[in-house]
Amino acid sequence: MPSIEDTLRTDRWQCRVFAFIIAVSEVNCYLAKKHWCWNGNEKETYSFFRRKLAFELINNVAVVSSPCLEVDRLFPDSPNVHQLQTAPRKALKYRNRQWVQTASYRYQTFRCTTPACKRRIRTFCSCEKGVWLCTPCHGNHIFNLGSGSN
């Protein structure tokens, strides 16, 4: 039987601990339901319970969906609206829908445009080419667009 802690392959100990906590919570939820909710006739197997729980976690209505996720759902063949991309070599800026590739360094780095972020990066969101975003700030960018505030 597949398990979360075995399926989620990672080298980070934080993710391993998180997967373990999810697995323990899953077992405790099943045992609590078995003890307090069932009268004896409507018992379901543990594997059926896990499948049902996984489906509920995937289709969670409490999670706020962002507009880009809605576009992905409606148009699955379209490219991702908010995708972290890397600038081409010698890219200096993005102007008139083209990259200006006149930088003196082959892999020019820029400071993340988010206030108070000082990371040096070469990445940007595909929705705003030329606006430099590091990976954590890109996640905030998507979340802020989904919650309706910029």
Contacts in CASP RR format, 6 or more apart in sequence:
PFRMAT RR
TARGET T0000
AUTHOR 0000-0000-0000
METHOD contacts of the structure
MODEL  1
MPSIEDTLRTDRWQCRVFAFIIAVSEVNCYLAKKHWCWNGNEKETYSFFR
RKLAFELINNVAVVSSPCLEVDRLFPDSPNVHQLQTAPRKALKYRNRQWV
QTASYRYQTFRCTTPACKRRIRTFCSCEKGVWLCTPCHGNHIFNLGSGSN
1 47 0 8 1.000
1 50 0 8 1.000
3 23 0 8 1.000
4 19 0 8 1.000
4 22 0 8 1.000
4 23 0 8 1.000
4 26 0 8 1.000
5 16 0 8 1.000
5 19 0 8 1.000
5 20 0 8 1.000
5 22 0 8 1.000
5 23 0 8 1.000
8 15 0 8 1.000
8 16 0 8 1.000
8 19 0 8 1.000
10 16 0 8 1.000
10 19 0 8 1.000
26 50 0 8 1.000
26 53 0 8 1.000
29 53 0 8 1.000
30 46 0 8 1.000
30 49 0 8 1.000
30 50 0 8 1.000
33 49 0 8 1.000
34 43 0 8 1.000
44 52 0 8 1.000
64 146 0 8 1.000
64 147 0 8 1.000
65 146 0 8 1.000
66 82 0 8 1.000
66 142 0 8 1.000
66 143 0 8 1.000
66 145 0 8 1.000
66 146 0 8 1.000
66 147 0 8 1.000
67 81 0 8 1.000
67 145 0 8 1.000
67 146 0 8 1.000
68 80 0 8 1.000
68 81 0 8 1.000
68 82 0 8 1.000
68 127 0 8 1.000
68 142 0 8 1.000
68 145 0 8 1.000
68 146 0 8 1.000
71 78 0 8 1.000
71 81 0 8 1.000
72 78 0 8 1.000
72 80 0 8 1.000
72 81 0 8 1.000
79 126 0 8 1.000
80 126 0 8 1.000
81 126 0 8 1.000
81 127 0 8 1.000
82 125 0 8 1.000
82 126 0 8 1.000
82 127 0 8 1.000
82 138 0 8 1.000
82 141 0 8 1.000
82 142 0 8 1.000
82 145 0 8 1.000
83 125 0 8 1.000
83 126 0 8 1.000
84 123 0 8 1.000
84 124 0 8 1.000
84 125 0 8 1.000
84 126 0 8 1.000
84 133 0 8 1.000
84 135 0 8 1.000
84 138 0 8 1.000
85 123 0 8 1.000
85 124 0 8 1.000
85 125 0 8 1.000
85 126 0 8 1.000
85 129 0 8 1.000
86 122 0 8 1.000
86 123 0 8 1.000
87 99 0 8 1.000
87 108 0 8 1.000
87 122 0 8 1.000
87 123 0 8 1.000
87 124 0 8 1.000
87 130 0 8 1.000
88 99 0 8 1.000
88 101 0 8 1.000
89 101 0 8 1.000
89 106 0 8 1.000
89 107 0 8 1.000
90 101 0 8 1.000
90 102 0 8 1.000
90 103 0 8 1.000
90 105 0 8 1.000
90 106 0 8 1.000
90 108 0 8 1.000
91 99 0 8 1.000
91 100 0 8 1.000
91 101 0 8 1.000
91 103 0 8 1.000
91 108 0 8 1.000
91 122 0 8 1.000
92 99 0 8 1.000
92 100 0 8 1.000
92 101 0 8 1.000
92 102 0 8 1.000
92 103 0 8 1.000
92 108 0 8 1.000
93 99 0 8 1.000
93 100 0 8 1.000
93 130 0 8 1.000
94 100 0 8 1.000
94 124 0 8 1.000
94 129 0 8 1.000
94 130 0 8 1.000
99 129 0 8 1.000
107 122 0 8 1.000
108 122 0 8 1.000
109 120 0 8 1.000
109 121 0 8 1.000
109 122 0 8 1.000
110 120 0 8 1.000
110 121 0 8 1.000
110 122 0 8 1.000
110 132 0 8 1.000
111 117 0 8 1.000
111 118 0 8 1.000
111 119 0 8 1.000
111 120 0 8 1.000
111 121 0 8 1.000
111 132 0 8 1.000
112 118 0 8 1.000
112 119 0 8 1.000
112 120 0 8 1.000
112 121 0 8 1.000
112 132 0 8 1.000
112 133 0 8 1.000
112 134 0 8 1.000
112 137 0 8 1.000
113 131 0 8 1.000
113 132 0 8 1.000
113 133 0 8 1.000
114 133 0 8 1.000
114 134 0 8 1.000
114 137 0 8 1.000
114 140 0 8 1.000
117 134 0 8 1.000
117 136 0 8 1.000
117 137 0 8 1.000
119 134 0 8 1.000
119 137 0 8 1.000
121 132 0 8 1.000
121 133 0 8 1.000
121 134 0 8 1.000
122 132 0 8 1.000
123 132 0 8 1.000
123 133 0 8 1.000
123 134 0 8 1.000
123 135 0 8 1.000
123 138 0 8 1.000
124 130 0 8 1.000
124 131 0 8 1.000
124 132 0 8 1.000
124 133 0 8 1.000
125 131 0 8 1.000
125 133 0 8 1.000
125 138 0 8 1.000
125 141 0 8 1.000
133 141 0 8 1.000
144 150 0 8 1.000
END
